[in-house]
């Protein structure tokens, strides 16, 4: 942050801390919004059988075991 005439170094240090905290807060808010959007998309892309509660053939995927002796 550039220095301003007539402002002491302690005031500039305080202003710099406030500015940094404000930037950090904005970054956290933006990251939180992105995380919420990601969760919303994950809910939309859930499998129809899992989200509707119906038990269809897709519920059995991966449950067959082939054993060769």
PQR file with spaces between the fields and no chain letter, atoms N, CA, C, O and H, PARSE charges and radii, in Angstrom:
ATOM       1  N    UNK     1       0.857   -1.159    0.000 -0.4000 1.5000
ATOM       2  CA   UNK     1       0.000    0.000    0.000 -0.0000 2.0000
ATOM       3  C    UNK     1       0.909    1.229    0.000  0.5500 1.7000
ATOM       4  O    UNK     1       1.826    1.290    0.819 -0.5500 1.4000
ATOM       5  N    UNK     2       0.701    2.193   -0.864 -0.4000 1.5000
ATOM       6  CA   UNK     2       1.566    3.374   -0.926 -0.0000 2.0000
ATOM       7  C    UNK     2       1.361    4.254    0.299  0.5500 1.7000
ATOM       8  O    UNK     2       0.289    4.264    0.903 -0.5500 1.4000
ATOM       9  H    UNK     2      -0.044    2.144   -1.529  0.4000 1.0000
ATOM      10  N    UNK     3       2.406    4.990    0.652 -0.4000 1.5000
ATOM      11  CA   UNK     3       2.299    5.875    1.811 -0.0000 2.0000
ATOM      12  C    UNK     3       1.531    7.136    1.430  0.5500 1.7000
ATOM      13  O    UNK     3       1.530    7.559    0.274 -0.5500 1.4000
ATOM      14  H    UNK     3       3.277    4.982    0.161  0.4000 1.0000
ATOM      15  N    UNK     4       0.878    7.723    2.428 -0.4000 1.5000
ATOM      16  CA   UNK     4       0.102    8.943    2.227 -0.0000 2.0000
ATOM      17  C    UNK     4       0.702   10.008    3.134  0.5500 1.7000
ATOM      18  O    UNK     4       0.965    9.746    4.308 -0.5500 1.4000
ATOM      19  H    UNK     4       0.878    7.379    3.367  0.4000 1.0000
ATOM      20  N    UNK     5       0.923   11.213    2.599 -0.4000 1.5000
ATOM      21  CA   UNK     5       1.506   12.301    3.385 -0.0000 2.0000
ATOM      22  C    UNK     5       0.613   12.641    4.575  0.5500 1.7000
ATOM      23  O    UNK     5      -0.607   12.735    4.443 -0.5500 1.4000
ATOM      24  H    UNK     5       0.710   11.426    1.646  0.4000 1.0000
ATOM      25  N    UNK     6       1.236   12.824    5.735 -0.4000 1.5000
ATOM      26  CA   UNK     6       0.504   13.215    6.924 -0.0000 2.0000
ATOM      27  C    UNK     6      -0.083   12.062    7.706  0.5500 1.7000
ATOM      28  O    UNK     6      -0.726   12.289    8.732 -0.5500 1.4000
ATOM      29  H    UNK     6       2.227   12.747    5.842  0.4000 1.0000
ATOM      30  N    UNK     7       0.113   10.842    7.265 -0.4000 1.5000
ATOM      31  CA   UNK     7      -0.424    9.674    7.962 -0.0000 2.0000
ATOM      32  C    UNK     7       0.755    8.922    8.567  0.5500 1.7000
ATOM      33  O    UNK     7       1.720    8.606    7.872 -0.5500 1.4000
ATOM      34  H    UNK     7       0.635   10.658    6.432  0.4000 1.0000
ATOM      35  N    UNK     8       0.673    8.638    9.860 -0.4000 1.5000
ATOM      36  CA   UNK     8       1.751    7.959   10.558 -0.0000 2.0000
ATOM      37  C    UNK     8       1.886    6.509   10.135  0.5500 1.7000
ATOM      38  O    UNK     8       0.987    5.924    9.531 -0.5500 1.4000
ATOM      39  H    UNK     8      -0.112    8.895   10.424  0.4000 1.0000
ATOM      40  N    UNK     9       3.040    5.950   10.471 -0.4000 1.5000
ATOM      41  CA   UNK     9       3.302    4.560   10.073 -0.0000 2.0000
ATOM      42  C    UNK     9       2.377    3.582   10.782  0.5500 1.7000
ATOM      43  O    UNK     9       2.023    2.550   10.211 -0.5500 1.4000
ATOM      44  H    UNK     9       3.771    6.425   10.961  0.4000 1.0000
ATOM      45  N    UNK    10       1.973    3.887   12.031 -0.4000 1.5000
ATOM      46  CA   UNK    10       1.056    2.982   12.732 -0.0000 2.0000
ATOM      47  C    UNK    10      -0.324    2.992   12.083  0.5500 1.7000
ATOM      48  O    UNK    10      -0.983    1.957   11.994 -0.5500 1.4000
ATOM      49  H    UNK    10       2.261    4.725   12.495  0.4000 1.0000
ATOM      50  N    UNK    11      -0.755    4.165   11.632 -0.4000 1.5000
ATOM      51  CA   UNK    11      -2.051    4.248   10.952 -0.0000 2.0000
ATOM      52  C    UNK    11      -1.997    3.507    9.623  0.5500 1.7000
ATOM      53  O    UNK    11      -2.965    2.855    9.233 -0.5500 1.4000
ATOM      54  H    UNK    11      -0.220    5.006   11.704  0.4000 1.0000
ATOM      55  N    UNK    12      -0.864    3.608    8.926 -0.4000 1.5000
ATOM      56  CA   UNK    12      -0.726    2.889    7.654 -0.0000 2.0000
ATOM      57  C    UNK    12      -0.686    1.379    7.886  0.5500 1.7000
ATOM      58  O    UNK    12      -1.234    0.610    7.096 -0.5500 1.4000
ATOM      59  H    UNK    12      -0.078    4.138    9.243  0.4000 1.0000
ATOM      60  N    UNK    13      -0.032    0.959    8.977 -0.4000 1.5000
ATOM      61  CA   UNK    13       0.017   -0.466    9.293 -0.0000 2.0000
ATOM      62  C    UNK    13      -1.389   -0.988    9.588  0.5500 1.7000
ATOM      63  O    UNK    13      -1.770   -2.070    9.141 -0.5500 1.4000
ATOM      64  H    UNK    13       0.413    1.583    9.619  0.4000 1.0000
ATOM      65  N    UNK    14      -2.154   -0.195   10.351 -0.4000 1.5000
ATOM      66  CA   UNK    14      -3.527   -0.585   10.658 -0.0000 2.0000
ATOM      67  C    UNK    14      -4.371   -0.656    9.388  0.5500 1.7000
ATOM      68  O    UNK    14      -5.136   -1.602    9.199 -0.5500 1.4000
ATOM      69  H    UNK    14      -1.844    0.684   10.714  0.4000 1.0000
ATOM      70  N    UNK    15      -4.234    0.335    8.528 -0.4000 1.5000
ATOM      71  CA   UNK    15      -4.988    0.362    7.279 -0.0000 2.0000
ATOM      72  C    UNK    15      -4.609   -0.822    6.401  0.5500 1.7000
ATOM      73  O    UNK    15      -5.459   -1.408    5.730 -0.5500 1.4000
ATOM      74  H    UNK    15      -3.613    1.104    8.681  0.4000 1.0000
ATOM      75  N    UNK    16      -3.340   -1.163    6.412 -0.4000 1.5000
ATOM      76  CA   UNK    16      -2.880   -2.302    5.619 -0.0000 2.0000
ATOM      77  C    UNK    16      -3.478   -3.607    6.138  0.5500 1.7000
ATOM      78  O    UNK    16      -3.858   -4.478    5.356 -0.5500 1.4000
ATOM      79  H    UNK    16      -2.650   -0.687    6.957  0.4000 1.0000
ATOM      80  N    UNK    17      -3.558   -3.737    7.475 -0.4000 1.5000
ATOM      81  CA   UNK    17      -4.153   -4.943    8.056 -0.0000 2.0000
ATOM      82  C    UNK    17      -5.638   -5.036    7.730  0.5500 1.7000
ATOM      83  O    UNK    17      -6.148   -6.111    7.415 -0.5500 1.4000
ATOM      84  H    UNK    17      -3.249   -3.030    8.111  0.4000 1.0000
ATOM      85  N    UNK    18      -6.322   -3.911    7.806 -0.4000 1.5000
ATOM      86  CA   UNK    18      -7.759   -3.898    7.491 -0.0000 2.0000
ATOM      87  C    UNK    18      -7.972   -4.262    6.023  0.5500 1.7000
ATOM      88  O    UNK    18      -8.870   -5.036    5.691 -0.5500 1.4000
ATOM      89  H    UNK    18      -5.908   -3.037    8.062  0.4000 1.0000
ATOM      90  N    UNK    19      -7.151   -3.705    5.160 -0.4000 1.5000
ATOM      91  CA   UNK    19      -7.253   -4.005    3.729 -0.0000 2.0000
ATOM      92  C    UNK    19      -7.001   -5.490    3.471  0.5500 1.7000
ATOM      93  O    UNK    19      -7.729   -6.117    2.701 -0.5500 1.4000
ATOM      94  H    UNK    19      -6.421   -3.076    5.429  0.4000 1.0000
ATOM      95  N    UNK    20      -5.971   -6.058    4.110 -0.4000 1.5000
ATOM      96  CA   UNK    20      -5.663   -7.478    3.936 -0.0000 2.0000
ATOM      97  C    UNK    20      -6.790   -8.363    4.451  0.5500 1.7000
ATOM      98  O    UNK    20      -7.140   -9.362    3.823 -0.5500 1.4000
ATOM      99  H    UNK    20      -5.379   -5.549    4.735  0.4000 1.0000
ATOM     100  N    UNK    21      -7.358   -7.991    5.604 -0.4000 1.5000
ATOM     101  CA   UNK    21      -8.473   -8.761    6.161 -0.0000 2.0000
ATOM     102  C    UNK    21      -9.684   -8.704    5.250  0.5500 1.7000
ATOM     103  O    UNK    21     -10.391   -9.698    5.085 -0.5500 1.4000
ATOM     104  H    UNK    21      -7.073   -7.180    6.114  0.4000 1.0000
ATOM     105  N    UNK    22      -9.925   -7.544    4.659 -0.4000 1.5000
ATOM     106  CA   UNK    22     -11.052   -7.394    3.743 -0.0000 2.0000
ATOM     107  C    UNK    22     -10.864   -8.258    2.494  0.5500 1.7000
ATOM     108  O    UNK    22     -11.812   -8.870    2.001 -0.5500 1.4000
ATOM     109  H    UNK    22      -9.351   -6.736    4.793  0.4000 1.0000
ATOM     110  N    UNK    23      -9.629   -8.298    1.992 -0.4000 1.5000
ATOM     111  CA   UNK    23      -9.354   -9.155    0.835 -0.0000 2.0000
ATOM     112  C    UNK    23      -9.542  -10.629    1.192  0.5500 1.7000
ATOM     113  O    UNK    23     -10.103  -11.392    0.406 -0.5500 1.4000
ATOM     114  H    UNK    23      -8.859   -7.801    2.392  0.4000 1.0000
ATOM     115  N    UNK    24      -9.077  -11.028    2.372 -0.4000 1.5000
ATOM     116  CA   UNK    24      -9.225  -12.421    2.798 -0.0000 2.0000
ATOM     117  C    UNK    24     -10.697  -12.788    2.948  0.5500 1.7000
ATOM     118  O    UNK    24     -11.115  -13.881    2.567 -0.5500 1.4000
ATOM     119  H    UNK    24      -8.621  -10.408    3.011  0.4000 1.0000
ATOM     120  N    UNK    25     -11.479  -11.864    3.508 -0.4000 1.5000
ATOM     121  CA   UNK    25     -12.918  -12.113    3.669 -0.0000 2.0000
ATOM     122  C    UNK    25     -13.594  -12.288    2.309  0.5500 1.7000
ATOM     123  O    UNK    25     -14.413  -13.189    2.125 -0.5500 1.4000
ATOM     124  H    UNK    25     -11.139  -10.976    3.817  0.4000 1.0000
ATOM     125  N    UNK    26     -13.245  -11.422    1.364 -0.4000 1.5000
ATOM     126  CA   UNK    26     -13.823  -11.532    0.021 -0.0000 2.0000
ATOM     127  C    UNK    26     -13.460  -12.857   -0.631  0.5500 1.7000
ATOM     128  O    UNK    26     -14.293  -13.482   -1.287 -0.5500 1.4000
ATOM     129  H    UNK    26     -12.580  -10.690    1.514  0.4000 1.0000
ATOM     130  N    UNK    27     -12.214  -13.284   -0.451 -0.4000 1.5000
ATOM     131  CA   UNK    27     -11.776  -14.555   -1.031 -0.0000 2.0000
ATOM     132  C    UNK    27     -12.527  -15.724   -0.406  0.5500 1.7000
ATOM     133  O    UNK    27     -12.909  -16.660   -1.108 -0.5500 1.4000
ATOM     134  H    UNK    27     -11.537  -12.777    0.082  0.4000 1.0000
ATOM     135  N    UNK    28     -12.742  -15.680    0.905 -0.4000 1.5000
ATOM     136  CA   UNK    28     -13.482  -16.757    1.572 -0.0000 2.0000
ATOM     137  C    UNK    28     -14.935  -16.794    1.121  0.5500 1.7000
ATOM     138  O    UNK    28     -15.498  -17.869    0.917 -0.5500 1.4000
ATOM     139  H    UNK    28     -12.432  -14.920    1.476  0.4000 1.0000
ATOM     140  N    UNK    29     -15.542  -15.622    0.966 -0.4000 1.5000
ATOM     141  CA   UNK    29     -16.934  -15.574    0.505 -0.0000 2.0000
ATOM     142  C    UNK    29     -17.054  -16.132   -0.908  0.5500 1.7000
ATOM     143  O    UNK    29     -17.995  -16.864   -1.215 -0.5500 1.4000
ATOM     144  H    UNK    29     -15.085  -14.748    1.132  0.4000 1.0000
ATOM     145  N    UNK    30     -16.104  -15.787   -1.760 -0.4000 1.5000
ATOM     146  CA   UNK    30     -16.129  -16.283   -3.137 -0.0000 2.0000
ATOM     147  C    UNK    30     -15.925  -17.796   -3.163  0.5500 1.7000
ATOM     148  O    UNK    30     -16.594  -18.500   -3.920 -0.5500 1.4000
ATOM     149  H    UNK    30     -15.339  -15.192   -1.510  0.4000 1.0000
ATOM     150  N    UNK    31     -15.009  -18.297   -2.345 -0.4000 1.5000
ATOM     151  CA   UNK    31     -14.771  -19.741   -2.296 -0.0000 2.0000
ATOM     152  C    UNK    31     -15.999  -20.472   -1.756  0.5500 1.7000
ATOM     153  O    UNK    31     -16.344  -21.550   -2.239 -0.5500 1.4000
ATOM     154  H    UNK    31     -14.465  -17.726   -1.730  0.4000 1.0000
ATOM     155  N    UNK    32     -16.659  -19.885   -0.754 -0.4000 1.5000
ATOM     156  CA   UNK    32     -17.875  -20.491   -0.214 -0.0000 2.0000
ATOM     157  C    UNK    32     -18.981  -20.554   -1.260  0.5500 1.7000
ATOM     158  O    UNK    32     -19.697  -21.552   -1.349 -0.5500 1.4000
ATOM     159  H    UNK    32     -16.379  -19.008   -0.362  0.4000 1.0000
ATOM     160  N    UNK    33     -19.123  -19.499   -2.047 -0.4000 1.5000
ATOM     161  CA   UNK    33     -20.137  -19.490   -3.105 -0.0000 2.0000
ATOM     162  C    UNK    33     -19.830  -20.554   -4.157  0.5500 1.7000
ATOM     163  O    UNK    33     -20.738  -21.224   -4.650 -0.5500 1.4000
ATOM     164  H    UNK    33     -18.541  -18.688   -1.975  0.4000 1.0000
ATOM     165  N    UNK    34     -18.558  -20.707   -4.497 -0.4000 1.5000
ATOM     166  CA   UNK    34     -18.174  -21.738   -5.466 -0.0000 2.0000
ATOM     167  C    UNK    34     -18.453  -23.135   -4.914  0.5500 1.7000
ATOM     168  O    UNK    34     -18.898  -24.016   -5.651 -0.5500 1.4000
ATOM     169  H    UNK    34     -17.821  -20.163   -4.097  0.4000 1.0000
ATOM     170  N    UNK    35     -18.193  -23.340   -3.625 -0.4000 1.5000
ATOM     171  CA   UNK    35     -18.459  -24.644   -3.013 -0.0000 2.0000
ATOM     172  C    UNK    35     -19.948  -24.954   -3.007  0.5500 1.7000
ATOM     173  O    UNK    35     -20.345  -26.095   -3.245 -0.5500 1.4000
ATOM     174  H    UNK    35     -17.831  -22.625   -3.027  0.4000 1.0000
ATOM     175  N    UNK    36     -20.779  -23.943   -2.736 -0.4000 1.5000
ATOM     176  CA   UNK    36     -22.220  -24.167   -2.761 -0.0000 2.0000
ATOM     177  C    UNK    36     -22.705  -24.514   -4.163  0.5500 1.7000
ATOM     178  O    UNK    36     -23.573  -25.373   -4.323 -0.5500 1.4000
ATOM     179  H    UNK    36     -20.457  -23.016   -2.543  0.4000 1.0000
ATOM     180  N    UNK    37     -22.153  -23.852   -5.184 -0.4000 1.5000
ATOM     181  CA   UNK    37     -22.518  -24.167   -6.562 -0.0000 2.0000
ATOM     182  C    UNK    37     -22.095  -25.592   -6.919  0.5500 1.7000
ATOM     183  O    UNK    37     -22.825  -26.311   -7.601 -0.5500 1.4000
ATOM     184  H    UNK    37     -21.448  -23.154   -5.054  0.4000 1.0000
ATOM     185  N    UNK    38     -20.919  -25.991   -6.457 -0.4000 1.5000
ATOM     186  CA   UNK    38     -20.437  -27.341   -6.725 -0.0000 2.0000
ATOM     187  C    UNK    38     -21.339  -28.385   -6.077  0.5500 1.7000
ATOM     188  O    UNK    38     -21.642  -29.410   -6.688 -0.5500 1.4000
ATOM     189  H    UNK    38     -20.325  -25.407   -5.903  0.4000 1.0000
ATOM     190  N    UNK    39     -21.766  -28.131   -4.846 -0.4000 1.5000
ATOM     191  CA   UNK    39     -22.674  -29.058   -4.174 -0.0000 2.0000
ATOM     192  C    UNK    39     -24.017  -29.124   -4.880  0.5500 1.7000
ATOM     193  O    UNK    39     -24.601  -30.202   -4.997 -0.5500 1.4000
ATOM     194  H    UNK    39     -21.520  -27.299   -4.350  0.4000 1.0000
ATOM     195  N    UNK    40     -24.512  -27.995   -5.348 -0.4000 1.5000
ATOM     196  CA   UNK    40     -25.792  -27.979   -6.067 -0.0000 2.0000
ATOM     197  C    UNK    40     -25.697  -28.804   -7.346  0.5500 1.7000
ATOM     198  O    UNK    40     -26.626  -29.538   -7.682 -0.5500 1.4000
ATOM     199  H    UNK    40     -24.037  -27.120   -5.252  0.4000 1.0000
ATOM     200  N    UNK    41     -24.576  -28.686   -8.065 -0.4000 1.5000
ATOM     201  CA   UNK    41     -24.392  -29.485   -9.281 -0.0000 2.0000
ATOM     202  C    UNK    41     -24.269  -30.968   -8.960  0.5500 1.7000
ATOM     203  O    UNK    41     -24.746  -31.806   -9.726 -0.5500 1.4000
ATOM     204  H    UNK    41     -23.821  -28.090   -7.792  0.4000 1.0000
ATOM     205  N    UNK    42     -23.638  -31.303   -7.843 -0.4000 1.5000
ATOM     206  CA   UNK    42     -23.499  -32.710   -7.456 -0.0000 2.0000
ATOM     207  C    UNK    42     -24.865  -33.323   -7.143  0.5500 1.7000
ATOM     208  O    UNK    42     -25.111  -34.490   -7.449 -0.5500 1.4000
ATOM     209  H    UNK    42     -23.251  -30.622   -7.221  0.4000 1.0000
ATOM     210  N    UNK    43     -25.732  -32.546   -6.546 -0.4000 1.5000
ATOM     211  CA   UNK    43     -27.076  -33.043   -6.238 -0.0000 2.0000
ATOM     212  C    UNK    43     -27.861  -33.272   -7.530  0.5500 1.7000
ATOM     213  O    UNK    43     -28.591  -34.257   -7.647 -0.5500 1.4000
ATOM     214  H    UNK    43     -25.532  -31.598   -6.297  0.4000 1.0000
ATOM     215  N    UNK    44     -27.711  -32.364   -8.501 -0.4000 1.5000
ATOM     216  CA   UNK    44     -28.425  -32.500   -9.773 -0.0000 2.0000
ATOM     217  C    UNK    44     -27.985  -33.734  -10.540  0.5500 1.7000
ATOM     218  O    UNK    44     -28.797  -34.351  -11.230 -0.5500 1.4000
ATOM     219  H    UNK    44     -27.118  -31.564   -8.406  0.4000 1.0000
ATOM     220  N    UNK    45     -26.708  -34.109  -10.434 -0.4000 1.5000
ATOM     221  CA   UNK    45     -26.197  -35.215  -11.234 -0.0000 2.0000
ATOM     222  C    UNK    45     -26.297  -36.562  -10.520  0.5500 1.7000
ATOM     223  O    UNK    45     -25.670  -37.527  -10.957 -0.5500 1.4000
ATOM     224  H    UNK    45     -26.048  -33.608   -9.874  0.4000 1.0000
ATOM     225  N    UNK    46     -27.062  -36.653   -9.442 -0.4000 1.5000
ATOM     226  CA   UNK    46     -27.242  -37.928   -8.752 -0.0000 2.0000
ATOM     227  C    UNK    46     -28.002  -38.888   -9.658  0.5500 1.7000
ATOM     228  O    UNK    46     -28.780  -38.455  -10.509 -0.5500 1.4000
ATOM     229  H    UNK    46     -27.571  -35.869   -9.087  0.4000 1.0000
ATOM     230  N    UNK    47     -27.784  -40.175   -9.482 -0.4000 1.5000
ATOM     231  CA   UNK    47     -28.456  -41.167  -10.323 -0.0000 2.0000
ATOM     232  C    UNK    47     -29.956  -41.132  -10.078  0.5500 1.7000
ATOM     233  O    UNK    47     -30.386  -40.920   -8.944 -0.5500 1.4000
ATOM     234  H    UNK    47     -27.152  -40.527   -8.791  0.4000 1.0000
ATOM     235  N    UNK    48     -30.764  -41.335  -11.117 -0.4000 1.5000
ATOM     236  CA   UNK    48     -32.219  -41.286  -10.949 -0.0000 2.0000
ATOM     237  C    UNK    48     -32.734  -42.310   -9.947  0.5500 1.7000
ATOM     238  O    UNK    48     -33.653  -42.013   -9.184 -0.5500 1.4000
ATOM     239  H    UNK    48     -30.415  -41.507  -12.038  0.4000 1.0000
ATOM     240  N    UNK    49     -32.160  -43.511   -9.935 -0.4000 1.5000
ATOM     241  CA   UNK    49     -32.627  -44.543   -9.016 -0.0000 2.0000
ATOM     242  C    UNK    49     -32.346  -44.146   -7.572  0.5500 1.7000
ATOM     243  O    UNK    49     -33.164  -44.398   -6.687 -0.5500 1.4000
ATOM     244  H    UNK    49     -31.414  -43.752  -10.555  0.4000 1.0000
ATOM     245  N    UNK    50     -31.202  -43.532   -7.335 -0.4000 1.5000
ATOM     246  CA   UNK    50     -30.858  -43.142   -5.971 -0.0000 2.0000
ATOM     247  C    UNK    50     -31.695  -41.952   -5.513  0.5500 1.7000
ATOM     248  O    UNK    50     -32.086  -41.886   -4.348 -0.5500 1.4000
ATOM     249  H    UNK    50     -30.538  -43.328   -8.054  0.4000 1.0000
ATOM     250  N    UNK    51     -31.971  -41.020   -6.406 -0.4000 1.5000
ATOM     251  CA   UNK    51     -32.696  -39.821   -5.988 -0.0000 2.0000
ATOM     252  C    UNK    51     -34.200  -40.026   -5.932  0.5500 1.7000
ATOM     253  O    UNK    51     -34.869  -39.380   -5.126 -0.5500 1.4000
ATOM     254  H    UNK    51     -31.653  -41.074   -7.352  0.4000 1.0000
ATOM     255  N    UNK    52     -34.754  -40.903   -6.760 -0.4000 1.5000
ATOM     256  CA   UNK    52     -36.202  -41.084   -6.778 -0.0000 2.0000
ATOM     257  C    UNK    52     -36.674  -42.116   -5.768  0.5500 1.7000
ATOM     258  O    UNK    52     -37.849  -42.126   -5.402 -0.5500 1.4000
ATOM     259  H    UNK    52     -34.211  -41.428   -7.415  0.4000 1.0000
ATOM     260  N    UNK    53     -35.789  -42.977   -5.313 -0.4000 1.5000
ATOM     261  CA   UNK    53     -36.171  -43.993   -4.351 -0.0000 2.0000
ATOM     262  C    UNK    53     -36.715  -45.257   -5.005  0.5500 1.7000
ATOM     263  O    UNK    53     -37.023  -46.223   -4.307 -0.5500 1.4000
ATOM     264  H    UNK    53     -34.834  -42.970   -5.610  0.4000 1.0000
ATOM     265  N    UNK    54     -36.839  -45.269   -6.331 -0.4000 1.5000
ATOM     266  CA   UNK    54     -37.332  -46.470   -6.991 -0.0000 2.0000
ATOM     267  C    UNK    54     -36.204  -47.495   -7.096  0.5500 1.7000
ATOM     268  O    UNK    54     -35.037  -47.130   -7.234 -0.5500 1.4000
ATOM     269  H    UNK    54     -36.588  -44.483   -6.898  0.4000 1.0000
ATOM     270  N    UNK    55     -36.548  -48.739   -7.033 -0.4000 1.5000
ATOM     271  CA   UNK    55     -35.554  -49.800   -7.117 -0.0000 2.0000
ATOM     272  C    UNK    55     -35.638  -50.438   -8.499  0.5500 1.7000
ATOM     273  O    UNK    55     -36.527  -51.245   -8.771 -0.5500 1.4000
ATOM     274  H    UNK    55     -37.497  -49.036   -6.921  0.4000 1.0000
ATOM     275  N    UNK    56     -34.722  -50.072   -9.349 -0.4000 1.5000
ATOM     276  CA   UNK    56     -34.717  -50.574  -10.704 -0.0000 2.0000
ATOM     277  C    UNK    56     -33.497  -51.449  -10.908  0.5500 1.7000
ATOM     278  O    UNK    56     -32.764  -51.746   -9.964 -0.5500 1.4000
ATOM     279  H    UNK    56     -34.000  -49.416   -9.128  0.4000 1.0000
ATOM     280  N    UNK    57     -33.288  -51.855  -12.142 -0.4000 1.5000
ATOM     281  CA   UNK    57     -32.155  -52.717  -12.480 -0.0000 2.0000
ATOM     282  C    UNK    57     -30.824  -52.036  -12.157  0.5500 1.7000
ATOM     283  O    UNK    57     -29.852  -52.713  -11.824 -0.5500 1.4000
ATOM     284  H    UNK    57     -33.883  -51.613  -12.909  0.4000 1.0000
ATOM     285  N    UNK    58     -30.770  -50.728  -12.251 -0.4000 1.5000
ATOM     286  CA   UNK    58     -29.507  -50.031  -11.986 -0.0000 2.0000
ATOM     287  C    UNK    58     -29.060  -50.181  -10.540  0.5500 1.7000
ATOM     288  O    UNK    58     -27.886  -49.973  -10.232 -0.5500 1.4000
ATOM     289  H    UNK    58     -31.560  -50.177  -12.522  0.4000 1.0000
ATOM     290  N    UNK    59     -29.987  -50.544   -9.640 -0.4000 1.5000
ATOM     291  CA   UNK    59     -29.604  -50.737   -8.237 -0.0000 2.0000
ATOM     292  C    UNK    59     -28.714  -51.961   -8.058  0.5500 1.7000
ATOM     293  O    UNK    59     -28.036  -52.088   -7.038 -0.5500 1.4000
ATOM     294  H    UNK    59     -30.940  -50.713   -9.889  0.4000 1.0000
ATOM     295  N    UNK    60     -28.707  -52.866   -9.039 -0.4000 1.5000
ATOM     296  CA   UNK    60     -27.937  -54.099   -8.907 -0.0000 2.0000
ATOM     297  C    UNK    60     -26.569  -54.022   -9.566  0.5500 1.7000
ATOM     298  O    UNK    60     -25.826  -55.002   -9.537 -0.5500 1.4000
ATOM     299  H    UNK    60     -29.257  -52.764   -9.868  0.4000 1.0000
ATOM     300  N    UNK    61     -26.221  -52.911  -10.148 -0.4000 1.5000
ATOM     301  CA   UNK    61     -24.931  -52.806  -10.816 -0.0000 2.0000
ATOM     302  C    UNK    61     -23.796  -53.013   -9.836  0.5500 1.7000
ATOM     303  O    UNK    61     -23.783  -52.428   -8.754 -0.5500 1.4000
ATOM     304  H    UNK    61     -26.825  -52.114  -10.171  0.4000 1.0000
ATOM     305  N    UNK    62     -22.841  -53.849  -10.219 -0.4000 1.5000
ATOM     306  CA   UNK    62     -21.675  -54.087   -9.385 -0.0000 2.0000
ATOM     307  C    UNK    62     -21.869  -55.126   -8.324  0.5500 1.7000
ATOM     308  O    UNK    62     -20.962  -55.354   -7.523 -0.5500 1.4000
ATOM     309  H    UNK    62     -22.851  -54.325  -11.099  0.4000 1.0000
ATOM     310  N    UNK    63     -23.023  -55.774   -8.280 -0.4000 1.5000
ATOM     311  CA   UNK    63     -23.271  -56.764   -7.236 -0.0000 2.0000
ATOM     312  C    UNK    63     -23.062  -58.197   -7.722  0.5500 1.7000
ATOM     313  O    UNK    63     -23.143  -59.129   -6.921 -0.5500 1.4000
ATOM     314  H    UNK    63     -23.760  -55.589   -8.931  0.4000 1.0000
ATOM     315  N    UNK    64     -22.797  -58.395   -9.007 -0.4000 1.5000
ATOM     316  CA   UNK    64     -22.541  -59.732   -9.529 -0.0000 2.0000
ATOM     317  C    UNK    64     -21.068  -60.066   -9.396  0.5500 1.7000
ATOM     318  O    UNK    64     -20.214  -59.246   -9.734 -0.5500 1.4000
ATOM     319  H    UNK    64     -22.731  -57.639   -9.658  0.4000 1.0000
ATOM     320  N    UNK    65     -20.763  -61.254   -8.912 -0.4000 1.5000
ATOM     321  CA   UNK    65     -19.377  -61.674   -8.743 -0.0000 2.0000
ATOM     322  C    UNK    65     -19.158  -62.925   -9.594  0.5500 1.7000
ATOM     323  O    UNK    65     -19.861  -63.924   -9.442 -0.5500 1.4000
ATOM     324  H    UNK    65     -21.457  -61.919   -8.638  0.4000 1.0000
ATOM     325  N    UNK    66     -18.189  -62.855  -10.475 -0.4000 1.5000
ATOM     326  CA   UNK    66     -17.832  -64.021  -11.297 -0.0000 2.0000
ATOM     327  C    UNK    66     -16.671  -64.741  -10.640  0.5500 1.7000
ATOM     328  O    UNK    66     -15.612  -64.158  -10.407 -0.5500 1.4000
ATOM     329  H    UNK    66     -17.618  -62.044  -10.599  0.4000 1.0000
ATOM     330  N    UNK    67     -16.887  -66.036  -10.339 -0.4000 1.5000
ATOM     331  CA   UNK    67     -15.838  -66.835   -9.695 -0.0000 2.0000
ATOM     332  C    UNK    67     -15.450  -67.946  -10.657  0.5500 1.7000
ATOM     333  O    UNK    67     -16.297  -68.744  -11.058 -0.5500 1.4000
ATOM     334  H    UNK    67     -17.747  -66.509  -10.529  0.4000 1.0000
ATOM     335  N    UNK    68     -14.197  -68.003  -11.024 -0.4000 1.5000
ATOM     336  CA   UNK    68     -13.674  -69.072  -11.887 -0.0000 2.0000
ATOM     337  C    UNK    68     -12.711  -69.928  -11.075  0.5500 1.7000
ATOM     338  O    UNK    68     -11.783  -69.416  -10.449 -0.5500 1.4000
ATOM     339  H    UNK    68     -13.509  -67.355  -10.698  0.4000 1.0000
ATOM     340  N    UNK    69     -12.946  -71.253  -11.095 -0.4000 1.5000
ATOM     341  CA   UNK    69     -12.077  -72.164  -10.316 -0.0000 2.0000
ATOM     342  C    UNK    69     -11.284  -73.022  -11.262  0.5500 1.7000
ATOM     343  O    UNK    69     -10.493  -73.856  -10.823 -0.5500 1.4000
ATOM     344  H    UNK    69     -13.699  -71.669  -11.604  0.4000 1.0000
